[in-house]
Amino acid sequence: MKKILVIEDEVSISDIIKFNLKKEGYEVDTAYDGGAGLEKALAGDVDLILLDIMLPVMDGFEVCKKVREKSAVPILMLTAKEEEVDKVLGLELGADDYITKPFGMRELIARIRANIRRTEQMNPSDDIPADIKTFGLLQIDMNRYEVSKGEESLDLTLREFELLKYLAEREGKVFSREQLLEEVWGYEYYGDIRTVDVTVRRLREKLEDDPADPKYIMTKRGIGYYFQNN
């Protein structure tokens, strides 16, 4: 049984989410402020975190940042519709996804399932063979979700790895942001193509010697992104 941690200070919203997730077969824990939520998140026994932004004691951004320093658990942030900047900042801090309030339970559950499924794929058993693709100094193990550059191991989030893998496997082919949202994020995405831009920017910061002059993740102006082997 997968365990979801809901960090939401509005008890009525938290209760509705908990009720619906338990009907879907999930175990659910709750926290009503950022401090308590962070403590539970770092306990290491949750499979996904639903994280509101406006929280007492410690806001969701700070919780996200501190969780990301120690854990790769999927984080789905709950954002207010009018606060577009919150979505971008959450992604910059390492959130995997966001969903805008008010949201439908079917959409929320679809997002949860998709993010948990990806986490399971990211943790293969020991008997799965390595499948290493080399691009100059860059090495990508397509099966084991590991990336290195020269002697340095790169710490990518699940979403960053999936975007890199998708583009690298289709070297030279240009994809629009909308295509990447559909193919990499893996479900109908009700949202903002800036999600792709933020993920590309974070990926470049980890891959490239000079993120402002990338050599791997390239931009086709007016169209989208592609992978180039250097």
C-alpha positions as CSV (number, residue, x, y, z in Angstrom):
1,M,0.0,0.0,0.0
2,K,1.5,3.3,-1.1
3,K,1.6,6.1,1.5
4,I,0.7,9.7,0.8
5,L,1.6,12.6,3.1
6,V,-0.8,15.5,2.8
7,I,0.6,18.8,4.2
8,E,-2.4,21.2,4.1
9,D,-3.5,23.6,6.8
10,E,-7.2,23.8,5.7
11,V,-8.6,20.8,7.6
12,S,-11.7,20.6,5.3
13,I,-9.6,20.2,2.2
14,S,-7.2,17.8,3.9
15,D,-10.1,15.7,5.0
16,I,-11.6,15.5,1.5
17,I,-8.3,14.6,0.0
18,K,-7.7,11.9,2.7
19,F,-11.2,10.4,2.2
20,N,-10.8,10.1,-1.5
21,L,-7.3,8.8,-1.5
22,K,-8.2,6.1,1.1
23,K,-11.1,5.0,-1.2
24,E,-8.4,4.5,-3.9
25,G,-6.4,2.2,-1.6
26,Y,-3.7,4.6,-0.4
27,E,-2.5,5.0,3.1
28,V,-2.7,8.7,4.1
29,D,-1.0,10.7,6.7
30,T,-1.6,14.4,7.3
31,A,0.1,17.5,8.7
32,Y,-1.4,20.9,9.2
33,D,1.7,23.1,9.3
34,G,5.0,23.1,7.5
35,G,7.1,22.2,10.5
36,A,5.2,19.0,11.3
37,G,5.0,18.2,7.6
38,L,8.7,18.4,7.2
39,E,9.3,16.1,10.1
40,K,7.0,13.5,8.7
41,A,8.4,13.9,5.2
42,L,11.9,13.3,6.4
43,A,10.9,10.2,8.3
44,G,11.4,8.4,5.0
45,D,8.3,6.2,4.9
46,V,6.1,8.1,2.4
47,D,5.8,7.5,-1.3
48,L,4.5,11.0,-2.4
49,I,3.9,14.3,-0.7
50,L,1.0,16.7,-1.5
51,L,2.3,20.0,-0.3
52,D,0.3,23.2,0.0
53,I,2.3,26.5,-0.3
54,M,0.6,28.7,2.3
55,L,1.3,27.0,5.6
56,P,1.8,28.1,9.1
57,V,5.2,27.7,10.8
58,M,7.1,27.0,7.5
59,D,5.7,27.7,4.1
60,G,5.6,25.0,1.3
61,F,8.5,26.4,-0.6
62,E,10.8,26.0,2.4
63,V,9.5,22.5,3.1
64,C,10.1,21.6,-0.5
65,K,13.6,22.9,-0.4
66,K,14.5,21.1,2.8
67,V,13.0,17.8,1.6
68,R,14.9,18.0,-1.6
69,E,18.2,18.3,0.2
70,K,17.7,14.8,1.6
71,S,15.1,13.0,-0.4
72,A,13.9,12.3,-4.0
73,V,10.3,11.5,-2.9
74,P,7.8,12.9,-5.4
75,I,6.4,16.3,-4.4
76,L,3.1,17.5,-5.9
77,M,2.5,21.2,-4.9
78,L,-0.9,22.6,-4.4
79,T,-1.0,26.2,-5.8
80,A,-3.5,29.0,-6.0
81,K,-4.9,29.7,-9.5
82,E,-3.9,33.3,-9.5
83,E,-0.4,32.8,-8.3
84,E,1.4,31.7,-11.5
85,V,4.8,32.6,-10.0
86,D,4.3,30.0,-7.3
87,K,4.2,27.2,-9.8
88,V,7.5,28.2,-11.3
89,L,9.2,28.7,-8.0
90,G,8.0,25.4,-6.7
91,L,9.5,23.6,-9.8
92,E,12.7,25.6,-9.3
93,L,13.0,24.3,-5.8
94,G,12.6,20.7,-6.9
95,A,8.9,19.9,-6.9
96,D,8.0,17.3,-9.5
97,D,4.6,18.7,-10.3
98,Y,1.8,21.1,-9.3
99,I,-1.9,21.1,-9.3
100,T,-4.0,24.3,-9.2
101,K,-6.8,24.8,-6.7
102,P,-9.6,24.2,-7.1
103,F,-9.0,20.8,-8.6
104,G,-11.0,17.7,-9.3
105,M,-10.2,14.4,-7.5
106,R,-9.9,12.5,-10.7
107,E,-7.2,14.8,-11.9
108,L,-5.4,14.7,-8.5
109,I,-5.5,10.9,-8.4
110,A,-4.2,10.7,-12.0
111,R,-1.3,13.0,-11.1
112,I,-0.5,10.9,-8.0
113,R,-0.6,7.6,-9.9
114,A,1.7,8.9,-12.6
115,N,4.3,10.3,-10.2
116,I,4.4,7.1,-8.1
117,R,4.6,5.0,-11.2
118,R,7.7,7.0,-12.3
119,T,9.3,6.6,-8.9
120,E,8.9,2.8,-9.2
121,Q,10.6,2.8,-12.6
122,M,13.5,4.8,-11.1
123,N,14.3,2.1,-8.6
124,P,15.0,-1.0,-10.7
125,S,16.0,-4.3,-9.1
126,D,19.7,-5.3,-9.0
127,D,19.3,-7.9,-11.8
128,I,18.3,-5.3,-14.4
129,P,21.3,-4.8,-16.7
130,A,22.9,-1.5,-17.3
131,D,22.2,0.3,-20.6
132,I,24.7,3.0,-20.8
133,K,24.7,5.6,-23.6
134,T,27.7,7.8,-24.0
135,F,27.7,11.3,-25.4
136,G,31.1,12.8,-25.1
137,L,31.8,13.1,-21.4
138,L,28.2,12.5,-20.6
139,Q,27.0,8.9,-19.7
140,I,23.4,8.0,-19.2
141,D,22.4,4.6,-17.8
142,M,18.9,4.4,-19.4
143,N,17.8,1.5,-17.1
144,R,19.2,2.6,-13.8
145,Y,18.4,6.3,-13.9
146,E,22.0,7.3,-13.4
147,V,23.9,10.1,-15.1
148,S,27.6,11.0,-14.9
149,K,29.8,13.5,-16.6
150,G,33.4,12.5,-16.7
151,E,34.1,11.3,-13.1
152,E,31.3,13.2,-11.6
153,S,27.9,11.6,-10.8
154,L,25.1,14.0,-11.4
155,D,22.1,14.2,-9.0
156,L,19.0,14.6,-11.2
157,T,15.4,14.6,-10.1
158,L,13.2,12.0,-11.6
159,R,11.6,14.5,-14.0
160,E,14.9,15.9,-15.1
161,F,16.2,12.4,-15.9
162,E,13.1,11.5,-17.8
163,L,13.3,14.6,-19.9
164,L,17.0,14.0,-20.6
165,K,16.4,10.3,-21.4
166,Y,13.5,11.1,-23.8
167,L,15.5,13.7,-25.7
168,A,18.8,11.7,-25.8
169,E,17.0,8.6,-27.2
170,R,15.7,10.8,-30.0
171,E,18.9,12.7,-30.7
172,G,18.5,15.6,-33.1
173,K,14.7,15.5,-33.2
174,V,13.0,18.7,-32.1
175,F,10.0,18.6,-29.7
176,S,7.6,21.3,-28.8
177,R,6.9,22.1,-25.2
178,E,3.4,20.7,-25.7
179,Q,4.8,17.4,-27.0
180,L,7.2,17.1,-24.1
181,L,4.4,17.8,-21.6
182,E,2.4,15.0,-23.1
183,E,5.2,12.5,-23.7
184,V,7.4,13.0,-20.6
185,W,4.9,14.1,-18.0
186,G,2.8,11.3,-19.3
187,Y,-0.8,12.4,-18.9
188,E,-3.0,15.2,-20.1
189,Y,-1.4,18.2,-18.6
190,Y,-3.7,21.1,-17.5
191,G,-1.1,23.6,-17.4
192,D,1.8,25.8,-18.2
193,I,4.4,25.1,-20.8
194,R,6.8,27.0,-18.6
195,T,7.0,23.7,-16.7
196,V,9.2,22.4,-19.5
197,D,11.3,25.6,-19.6
198,V,12.0,25.4,-15.8
199,T,12.9,21.7,-16.0
200,V,15.2,22.4,-19.0
201,R,16.9,25.2,-17.1
202,R,17.5,23.1,-14.1
203,L,18.8,20.3,-16.2
204,R,21.2,22.6,-18.1
205,E,22.6,23.8,-14.8
206,K,23.6,20.3,-13.9
207,L,24.7,19.1,-17.3
208,E,26.4,22.0,-19.0
209,D,29.8,23.6,-18.4
210,D,28.1,26.9,-19.3
211,P,24.2,26.7,-19.0
212,A,24.0,30.0,-21.0
213,D,25.9,28.3,-23.9
214,P,24.5,24.7,-23.8
215,K,26.1,21.8,-25.7
216,Y,23.6,19.0,-25.0
217,I,20.1,20.4,-24.5
218,M,19.5,22.8,-27.4
219,T,16.8,25.3,-28.2
220,K,15.2,25.5,-31.6
221,R,13.9,29.1,-31.5
222,G,10.2,29.3,-31.8
223,I,9.7,25.5,-31.8
224,G,11.1,23.7,-28.8
225,Y,14.1,21.6,-27.6
226,Y,16.3,18.8,-28.8
227,F,19.4,16.8,-27.7
228,Q,22.7,17.3,-29.4
229,N,25.7,14.9,-29.0
230,N,29.0,16.7,-28.4
